[in-house]
Amino acid sequence: MSATGTSTRHVVVIGAGVAGLAAAHRLLGRGARVTVLEASDRVGGKLLPGEIAGVRVDLGAESMLARRPEALALAREVGLADRLQPPASSTASIWTRGALRPMPKGHVMGVPGTAAALSGVLSAEGLARIERDAGLPRTEVGDDVAVGEYVAARLGREVVDRLVEPLLGGVYAGDAYRISMRSAVPQLYQAALTHDSLTEAVRGIQAKAAASRQTGPVFMGIEGGVGQLPLAVAESVRARGGEILTGTPVTELRRTGPANAHPAWRVVAGDRVLDADAVVVALPAPAAARLLGAEAPAAAADLAAVEYASMALVTLACRRADLTLPEGSSGFLVPPVDGRTIKASTFASQKWGWIADEDPDVVVLRTSVGRYGETEILGRDDAELVDVSRHDLRAATGLDATPLETRVTRWTDGLPQYPVGHHARVARIREHVAKLPGLAVCGAQYDGVGIPACIASAYAAVDQLDGDLRRVEELTAHPVQSLHGGAGE
C-alpha cells in the first residue's frame, strides 16, 4: 500500500503499548511517515518501569520469552543488546498442600509425559490417575477445547488444579477450565489431534524439543527492567522522525472515500484531525471496539465480547539483614485450589542479578493477586493488599520482615482472556478488518499475551498494510504460546 504520487505515505498508529511502538518502528524502517497517538500520559502499556527503596524494578511484566525471536531482536535493534540478562535463578516452587515444593520438570504447561514427573506435587491418588491415561479411549478435541477440561478428562483434576491452573494463571490470570487449548497451548492442541494418549502426546513434544537442541535461557530480562524496552523503542521512533503524542485519546476513526482515495482515513483526537493513508489500531479490545464501531461494526462486536481479567502487583522492599529467602529460588506459584490470596510471588532480587547489584542490602519481592472473575480482593485498598501479601509470604516462607517500602500497581482489565473459540473470533475480526484497505489491528488480544507475541502481531499488521497477509494468516492459524511449557527440560 502506498500513497499516490511521490509523497511518503502517512500511517497513524493508535496506541503506544509495545505492539503499537513495534509497529511504528517497523513502519519507519519501510519509509513511512508515522504518527503514534496514545491516550495515557506515557508509552509502554503493561510494561512499566519503576523504583522502590532506590532500586529500579518492573511494576508490570518482568520477562520476555527468549525462545521466540521478536522481542530480543527488537531490543537489540534499539540499543539494548548489552543490557539483556537471563534470570540469575529460574528455580521456582509450587506452594501447595501446605508446603513449598520444587517445580516439576519434564512437562508441557503442567501436563506431564509420565506420572513420575509430578511426584512430590500430586497425591498418590493423583499420580495413579495419570497412569490410567494410556488405557483410556481417545478424547476428541474438535475445533477447540478448554485446557482444563481436556487434561482433567485424560489425567484427572488434580493435575489441572495443582499445576496447570497456576502455570496458566501466571500468564492469563484466568481459569484453566475456560482457557482455549488451541490458542493458549497450541503445541499441546496439535499433539492432541494426532495422539490417543495425552501423556504420549507430551512425550512426543518433548522428543521434538530435544531433537531441536534449543539452547540458551528460556526467558530474558533487561537491566533496569523490561519496562525499558518501550522507552528505547519510543526513543528510536522519535530519532527516526516518527511523532509520538501522549495524552491524545482518539475519539473517531473514519474512511474519507473509496479504497484508492488519498488520504484514505481521518483520525480525530480531541481538536486534532489527522489525515492518513493507513491506520494501525493497537488498542485493548474494548477501546478498539469503540473506535471501529462506525467503519467495521462486525469486527467491533467481536472485540467488544473479549473479556479481561484484572490483577494487582504488590512490590515490597526489605532489608536483607531482616529476612532469609529459600536459597537460589526465583519464587513460587500458588494453585487457587489451596485457597490462598496471592497467586504467585517472585523473589525479584534473586531472580534478576541487576536488582541485587543495585543495592545488595535491599531485597525486592513481588506478589500478584486477582484472577478472572475475582473482584472482591481488588476492591480492597493498597494497605490491605500489602497485608494479605505479607500474611501469605509469612505462611509460605516464614518471612516476617517489616518492609522498607511497598508499591501496589493495579492492572484493571489488564489481561485479555482466551476462552474456547478464541481463534475463531480472531479470524473473524481480521476477516472484517481486511475488507477495509489501509487498516490493520494488533495487540495482546489476538495471538498471545507475551511481549514477543505482541511484537509479532504488530509486524503482521505492518505486512498487511503492505498487502502481504502471510504473517497474519500464520499467526491466526498458529498463535504464539506465551509461556514456555517445560518440554525437554
VEXTI-434585 format. One record per residue (C-alpha): residue in three letters; z negated, x, y. Coordinates in steps of 0.5 Angstrom, whole numbers, plus 2048, in hexadecimal, padded with zeros to 3 digits. Example, Ala and Ser with C-alpha at 12.3 -4.5 7.8 and 13.67 -1.06 7.14 Angstrom:
% residues 2
ala7F08197F7/ser7F281B7FE/
This chain:
% residues 489
met800800800/ser802803807/ala80280180E/thr8097FF811/gly80D805815/thr80A80B816/ser803809817/thr7FD80B813/arg7FA80580F/his7F3803811/val7EE80180C/val7E87FE80D/val7E27FF808/ile7DD7F9809/gly7D67FC806/ala7D3803806/gly7D0804800/val7D280A7FB/ala7D88057F9/gly7DB804800/leu7DA80B802/ala7DD80E7FC/ala7E38097FD/ala7E380B805/his7E3813802/arg7E98127FD/leu7ED80E802/leu7EC813808/gly7EF818802/arg7F5814802/gly7F7814809/ala7F480D80B/arg7F080C812/val7E9809810/thr7E4805813/val7DE80380F/leu7D97FD811/glu7D27FD80F/ala7CD7F7811/ser7C77FB810/asp7C5801814/arg7C680680F/val7CB80880A/gly7CA809802/gly7C8802800/lys7C38037FA/leu7C380B7FB/leu7BD80C800/pro7BA813801/gly7B3813804/glu7AD817805/ile7A6817802/ala7A081B804/gly7A5820807/val7A9820800/arg7B181E800/val7B28187FB/asp7B68137F9/leu7B480C7FB/gly7BA8097F7/ala7BE80B7F1/glu7BC8127EF/ser7C18157EA/met7C88157E8/leu7CC8147E1/ala7CF81B7E0/arg7D38197DA/arg7D88167DF/pro7DC81A7E4/glu7DC8167EA/ala7D58177ED/leu7D581E7EC/ala7DC81F7EE/leu7DB81C7F5/ala7D481F7F6/arg7D88267F5/glu7DE8237FA/val7D9822800/gly7D58297FF/leu7CF8277FB/ala7D182C7F5/asp7CC8317F6/arg7C682B7F6/leu7C88287F0/gln7C28287EB/pro7C18267E4/pro7BA8237E2/ala7B48287E1/ser7B28247DC/ser7B581E7D8/thr7B081D7D3/ala7AE8157D4/ser7A98117D0/ile7A88097CF/trp7A18067D1/thr7A18017CB/arg79C7FF7C6/gly7968027CA/ala7998097CB/leu79E80E7CE/arg7A380F7C8/pro7A88147C8/met7AF8117CA/pro7B38117C3/lys7BA8157C3/gly7C08137BF/his7C180C7C2/val7C68087C6/met7C38057CB/gly7BD8047C7/val7C18027C1/pro7BF8077BB/gly7C48097B6/thr7BE80A7B1/ala7B78067B1/ala7B480D7B1/ala7B780F7B8/leu7B280A7BA/ser7AC80C7B6/gly7A680C7BB/val7A88077C0/leu7A98017BB/ser7A47FE7B6/ala7A57FF7AE/glu7A87F87AE/gly7AD7F97B4/leu7AF7FF7B0/ala7B07FB7AA/arg7B47F67AD/ile7B97FB7B0/glu7BA7FD7A8/arg7BD7F67A7/asp7C37F77AC/ala7C77FB7A6/gly7C77F47A2/leu7C87EF7A7/pro7CF7EB7A8/arg7D37ED7AE/thr7D17EA7B4/glu7D77E97B8/val7D67EB7C0/gly7DC7E77C2/asp7DF7E87C9/asp7D87EA7CB/val7D07E97C9/ala7C97EB7CC/val7C77F27CA/gly7C07EF7C8/glu7C37E97C4/tyr7C77ED7C0/val7C37F37BF/ala7BD7EE7BD/ala7C17EB7B8/arg7C37F17B5/leu7BD7F57B6/gly7B77F17B8/arg7B47EF7BE/glu7AF7F57BE/val7B57FA7BF/val7B77F67C5/asp7B07F57C8/arg7AD7FC7C7/leu7B38007C9/val7BA7FC7CB/glu7B77F87D0/pro7B37FE7D4/leu7B98027D4/leu7BE7FD7D7/gly7B87FA7DB/gly7B88017DE/val7C08007E0/tyr7C07F97E2/ala7B97F67E3/gly7BC7F17DE/asp7BB7ED7D8/ala7BE7F07D2/tyr7BF7E97CE/arg7C37E77D4/ile7C77EE7D6/ser7CE7EF7D3/met7CF7F47CE/arg7D77F47D0/ser7D57F67D7/ala7CE7FA7D6/val7CF7FE7D0/pro7D77FE7CF/gln7D78037CA/leu7D27FF7C5/tyr7D67F97C6/gln7DD7FC7C4/ala7D97FF7BE/ala7D67F87BC/leu7DD7F67BC/thr7DF7FA7B6/his7D97FB7B2/asp7D57F67AE/ser7CE7FA7AF/leu7CB7FC7B5/thr7C88027B3/glu7CE8047B0/ala7D28037B7/val7CD8077BA/arg7CD80D7B5/gly7D580D7B7/ile7D480D7BE/gln7CF8137BD/ala7D48177B9/lys7DA8167BE/ala7D58187C3/ala7D381E7BF/ala7DB8207BE/ser7DC8207C5/arg7D78257C6/gln7D58237CD/thr7D08287D0/gly7CC8287D7/pro7C78247D9/val7C881C7D9/phe7C581B7E0/met7C581E7E6/gly7C281E7ED/ile7C38217F3/glu7BE8267F7/gly7BB8217FC/gly7BC81B7F8/val7C38187F6/gly7C28147FD/gln7C581A800/leu7CC8187FD/pro7CE812801/leu7CC816807/ala7D081C805/val7D6817804/ala7D581480A/glu7D581B80E/ser7DB81D80A/val7DF81680C/arg7DD817813/ala7DF81E813/arg7E681C811/gly7E7817816/gly7E4811813/glu7E080C817/ile7D9809814/leu7D6804818/thr7CF802816/gly7CB7FB819/thr7D27F8819/pro7D27F2814/val7D97EF812/thr7D97E7814/glu7E07E6812/leu7E67E880E/arg7ED7E580F/arg7F47E780D/thr7F87E7813/gly7FF7E5810/pro8037E680A/ala8037EB805/asn8077F0809/ala8047EF80F/his8027F5813/pro7FC7F4814/ala7FA7F080E/trp7F37EF80F/arg7EE7ED815/val7E77EF815/val7E27EC819/ala7DB7F081A/gly7D77EC820/asp7DB7ED826/arg7DF7F3823/val7E67F1820/leu7EA7F681C/asp7F17F5819/ala7F27F9812/asp7F87FA80D/ala7F37FA808/val7EB7F8806/val7E67FA801/val7E07F6800/ala7DB7FA7FE/leu7D57F57FE/pro7D07F27FA/ala7D27EC7F6/pro7CF7E67FB/ala7D27EA801/ala7D97EB7FE/ala7D97E37FC/arg7D77E1803/leu7DD7E6806/leu7E27E4801/gly7E17DD801/ala7E77DB806/glu7EC7DF803/ala7EA7E07FC/pro7E67DA7FA/ala7E67DA7F3/ala7E47E27F3/ala7DF7E07F8/ala7DC7DA7F3/asp7DB7DF7ED/leu7D87E47F2/ala7D37DF7F4/ala7D17DE7ED/val7CF7E57EC/glu7C77E57EB/tyr7C37EB7ED/ala7BC7EE7EC/ser7B77F07F1/met7B27F67F0/ala7AE7FB7F4/leu7AD8027F3/val7A58057F4/thr7A580C7F6/leu79F8107F6/ala79D8177F8/cys79681A7F6/arg7938217F6/arg7958257F0/ala78E8277EF/asp78C8207EE/leu79081E7E8/thr7938207E2/leu79981D7DF/pro79C81E7D8/glu79F8257D8/gly7A68257D8/ser7A781D7D9/ser7AC81A7DD/gly7A98147DD/phe7A980D7D9/leu7AC8067D8/val7A88007D6/pro7AA7FA7D2/pro7A97F47D5/val7A67F17CE/asp7A07F57D0/gly79E7F17D6/arg79D7F77DB/thr79F7F67E2/ile7A37FC7E3/lys7AA7FD7DF/ala7AA8057E0/ser7A780B7E3/thr7AB8117E5/phe7A78187E6/ala7AB81A7EB/ser7A88217EC/gln7A98227E5/lys7B081F7E4/trp7B38237EA/gly7B282A7EC/trp7B382A7F3/ile7AE8257F4/ala7A98297F1/asp7AB82F7F5/glu7AB82C7FC/asp7A382B7FB/pro7A082E7F5/asp79982B7F7/val79C8247F7/val79E81F7F1/val7A381A7F2/leu7A38147ED/arg7A780D7EE/thr7A68077EA/ser7AB8017EA/val7A97F97EA/gly7AD7F37E9/arg7B27F07E5/tyr7B87EB7E5/gly7B47E47E5/glu7AD7E77E8/thr7AC7E57EF/glu7A47E57EF/ile7A37EC7EE/leu7A87EE7F4/gly7A47E97F8/arg79E7ED7F9/asp79D7F27FF/asp79E7F97FE/ala7977FB7FD/glu7967F67F7/leu79D7F97F4/val7998007F5/asp7937FE7F2/val7967FB7EC/ser79B8017EB/arg7948057EB/his7918017E6/asp7978027E1/leu7978097E2/arg79080A7E1/ala7908067DB/ala79680A7D8/thr7958117DA/gly78D8117DD/leu7908127E4/asp78B8107E9/ala78C8147EF/thr78C8117F6/pro7938127F9/leu7948167FF/glu79A811801/thr79D80C7FE/arg7A48087FF/val7A78027FD/thr7AE8007FD/arg7B07F97FC/trp7B77F87F9/thr7B87F17FA/asp7BE7EE7F6/gly7C07F67F4/leu7C37F67ED/pro7C87F17EB/gln7C87EE7E4/tyr7CD7EF7DF/pro7CC7E97DA/val7D07E77D4/gly7D77E57D7/his7D77EA7DD/his7DD7EE7DB/ala7E17E77DB/arg7DE7E67E2/val7E07ED7E5/ala7E77EC7E2/arg7E87E57E6/ile7E57E87EC/arg7EA7EE7EC/glu7F07E97EA/his7EF7E57F0/val7EE7EB7F5/ala7F47EE7F2/lys7F87E87F5/leu7F77EA7FC/pro7FA7F07FE/gly7F67F5801/leu7F07F37FF/ala7EB7F67F9/val7E47F67F7/cys7DF7FB7F5/gly7D77FC7F3/ala7D27FB7EE/gln7D37F47EC/tyr7DA7F67E9/asp7DA7FB7E4/gly7D37FF7E4/val7CD7FF7E8/gly7CC8077E8/ile7CF80C7ED/pro7D580E7E9/ala7D78077E7/cys7D68057EF/ile7DB80B7F1/ala7E080A7EB/ser7E08027EE/ala7E28057F5/tyr7E780A7F2/ala7EA8047EE/ala7EA8007F5/val7EE8057F8/asp7F38067F3/gln7F47FE7F3/leu7F67FE7FA/asp7FB8047F9/gly7FE7FF7F4/asp7FB8037ED/leu7F77FE7E9/arg7F68027E3/arg7EF8047E5/val7ED7FD7E7/glu7EF7FB7E0/glu7EC8017DC/leu7E57FF7E0/thr7E67F87DF/ala7E77F97D7/his7E27FE7D6/pro7DC7FE7DB/val7D88057DD/gln7D28057D9/ser7CD8067DE/leu7C780A7D9/his7C980F7D4/gly7C780C7CD/gly7C48127CA/ala7CA8127C5/gly7CA8197C1/glu7C381B7C5/
